[in-house]
């Protein structure tokens, strides 16, 4: 294919493209993925005590893990920094060039620099080694060459060995950046485990989006106060229905509490409809005068205020119900979780 592109001052730029058939395109992609998968398989085998040493050093960091790199390695360094920051390890990315023009002021003796360089000879990264050491910060290197200047001057060097770039030209960073990313992720997840980082802490760093919403606690979403329909044991069904209708938001259910404040049962407008439909024709008893104790569900599904919204969502879906009574550790009714509230915060889709 020959394409004429506009040039300058009477010149023409000619682009020549080779046209591959479908089979060639698929074969090329499969070979690339195979090359990268093979490199990751070798990475599993070469992990050794140096990896453990790097994890121990990074997990004990009193400051921040500062990642750095140039070009594609720099992009990987940014991603690893973001992963660490989101999983409880304070971290930032520092561009080596900007660092040499003043941003070294961001580095303290309590920090650890995590440097990414496939060759271990990247000039901009190497120029950081001396100043970082003068500041008192340690360096961990990710490189393919254990004998490179970067590896030799780092406190810990993670050498993943020479890799074959999956680029057809053997030039563009492909396999090397895949290996760097996997090794960076392995470090971040190992540090997460060392810090005993849990779901609640994860939720604190991810307040937005579906993930963050599912990791909210029930107490952050449940209805309380004037929106909590609560009646005492012994109340009539008529009084319970009045509570349903007079509570802010008209929740269509009531929670029943014993005299000692403990949860006794749950009654919904669905229970009310089913009760009315099953009355005997011509019955003389006044259905609405019955005690709530006689018609409520005495052992309903409940959740605790400290449980995650994601767990409550699972219960609602599994039981095919619209509401959950929220009961604290002492057995007291403290809230109501309504499916509409979850839809409002888009926790359900």
Secondary structure as the mmCIF struct_conf table of DSSP 4:
data_model
#
loop_
_struct_conf.conf_type_id
_struct_conf.id
_struct_conf.beg_label_comp_id
_struct_conf.beg_label_asym_id
_struct_conf.beg_label_seq_id
_struct_conf.end_label_comp_id
_struct_conf.end_label_asym_id
_struct_conf.end_label_seq_id
STRN STRN1 UNK A 2 UNK A 6
BEND BEND1 UNK A 8 UNK A 8
TURN_TY1_P TURN_TY1_P1 UNK A 9 UNK A 10
STRN STRN2 UNK A 12 UNK A 16
HELX_LH_PP_P HELX_LH_PP_P1 UNK A 18 UNK A 21
HELX_RH_AL_P HELX_RH_AL_P1 UNK A 22 UNK A 46
HELX_RH_AL_P HELX_RH_AL_P2 UNK A 49 UNK A 59
TURN_TY1_P TURN_TY1_P2 UNK A 60 UNK A 60
BEND BEND2 UNK A 62 UNK A 63
STRN STRN3 UNK A 65 UNK A 68
BEND BEND3 UNK A 70 UNK A 70
HELX_RH_AL_P HELX_RH_AL_P3 UNK A 71 UNK A 86
TURN_TY1_P TURN_TY1_P3 UNK A 87 UNK A 88
STRN STRN4 UNK A 91 UNK A 93
HELX_RH_AL_P HELX_RH_AL_P4 UNK A 96 UNK A 99
TURN_TY1_P TURN_TY1_P4 UNK A 100 UNK A 102
HELX_RH_3T_P HELX_RH_3T_P1 UNK A 103 UNK A 106
TURN_TY1_P TURN_TY1_P5 UNK A 109 UNK A 110
STRN STRN5 UNK A 112 UNK A 116
BEND BEND4 UNK A 118 UNK A 120
HELX_RH_AL_P HELX_RH_AL_P5 UNK A 123 UNK A 135
TURN_TY1_P TURN_TY1_P6 UNK A 136 UNK A 136
STRN STRN6 UNK A 138 UNK A 143
BEND BEND5 UNK A 144 UNK A 144
TURN_TY1_P TURN_TY1_P7 UNK A 146 UNK A 147
BEND BEND6 UNK A 148 UNK A 148
HELX_RH_AL_P HELX_RH_AL_P6 UNK A 149 UNK A 153
BEND BEND7 UNK A 154 UNK A 155
STRN STRN7 UNK A 156 UNK A 159
BEND BEND8 UNK A 167 UNK A 167
TURN_TY1_P TURN_TY1_P8 UNK A 168 UNK A 169
BEND BEND9 UNK A 170 UNK A 170
BEND BEND10 UNK A 172 UNK A 174
HELX_RH_AL_P HELX_RH_AL_P7 UNK A 175 UNK A 194
TURN_TY1_P TURN_TY1_P9 UNK A 195 UNK A 196
HELX_RH_AL_P HELX_RH_AL_P8 UNK A 199 UNK A 205
BEND BEND11 UNK A 208 UNK A 208
HELX_RH_AL_P HELX_RH_AL_P9 UNK A 209 UNK A 214
TURN_TY1_P TURN_TY1_P10 UNK A 215 UNK A 215
BEND BEND12 UNK A 216 UNK A 216
STRN STRN8 UNK A 217 UNK A 217
HELX_RH_3T_P HELX_RH_3T_P2 UNK A 218 UNK A 220
TURN_TY1_P TURN_TY1_P11 UNK A 221 UNK A 221
BEND BEND13 UNK A 222 UNK A 222
STRN STRN9 UNK A 223 UNK A 223
HELX_RH_3T_P HELX_RH_3T_P3 UNK A 225 UNK A 227
STRN STRN10 UNK A 230 UNK A 232
TURN_TY1_P TURN_TY1_P12 UNK A 233 UNK A 234
STRN STRN11 UNK A 236 UNK A 236
HELX_RH_AL_P HELX_RH_AL_P10 UNK A 237 UNK A 246
BEND BEND14 UNK A 247 UNK A 247
TURN_TY1_P TURN_TY1_P13 UNK A 248 UNK A 249
BEND BEND15 UNK A 252 UNK A 252
STRN STRN12 UNK A 253 UNK A 257
TURN_TY1_P TURN_TY1_P14 UNK A 259 UNK A 260
BEND BEND16 UNK A 261 UNK A 261
STRN STRN13 UNK A 262 UNK A 262
STRN STRN14 UNK A 263 UNK A 268
HELX_RH_AL_P HELX_RH_AL_P11 UNK A 269 UNK A 277
TURN_TY1_P TURN_TY1_P15 UNK A 278 UNK A 278
BEND BEND17 UNK A 279 UNK A 279
HELX_LH_PP_P HELX_LH_PP_P2 UNK A 280 UNK A 280
TURN_TY1_P TURN_TY1_P16 UNK A 281 UNK A 282
BEND BEND18 UNK A 285 UNK A 285
HELX_RH_3T_P HELX_RH_3T_P4 UNK A 287 UNK A 289
BEND BEND19 UNK A 290 UNK A 290
STRN STRN15 UNK A 291 UNK A 291
HELX_RH_AL_P HELX_RH_AL_P12 UNK A 292 UNK A 295
BEND BEND20 UNK A 296 UNK A 296
STRN STRN16 UNK A 297 UNK A 297
TURN_TY1_P TURN_TY1_P17 UNK A 298 UNK A 299
STRN STRN17 UNK A 302 UNK A 303
TURN_TY1_P TURN_TY1_P18 UNK A 305 UNK A 306
BEND BEND21 UNK A 307 UNK A 307
STRN STRN18 UNK A 308 UNK A 308
HELX_RH_AL_P HELX_RH_AL_P13 UNK A 309 UNK A 319
TURN_TY1_P TURN_TY1_P19 UNK A 320 UNK A 320
BEND BEND22 UNK A 322 UNK A 322
STRN STRN19 UNK A 323 UNK A 327
TURN_TY1_P TURN_TY1_P20 UNK A 329 UNK A 330
BEND BEND23 UNK A 331 UNK A 331
STRN STRN20 UNK A 332 UNK A 332
STRN STRN21 UNK A 333 UNK A 338
HELX_RH_AL_P HELX_RH_AL_P14 UNK A 339 UNK A 344
TURN_TY1_P TURN_TY1_P21 UNK A 345 UNK A 346
#
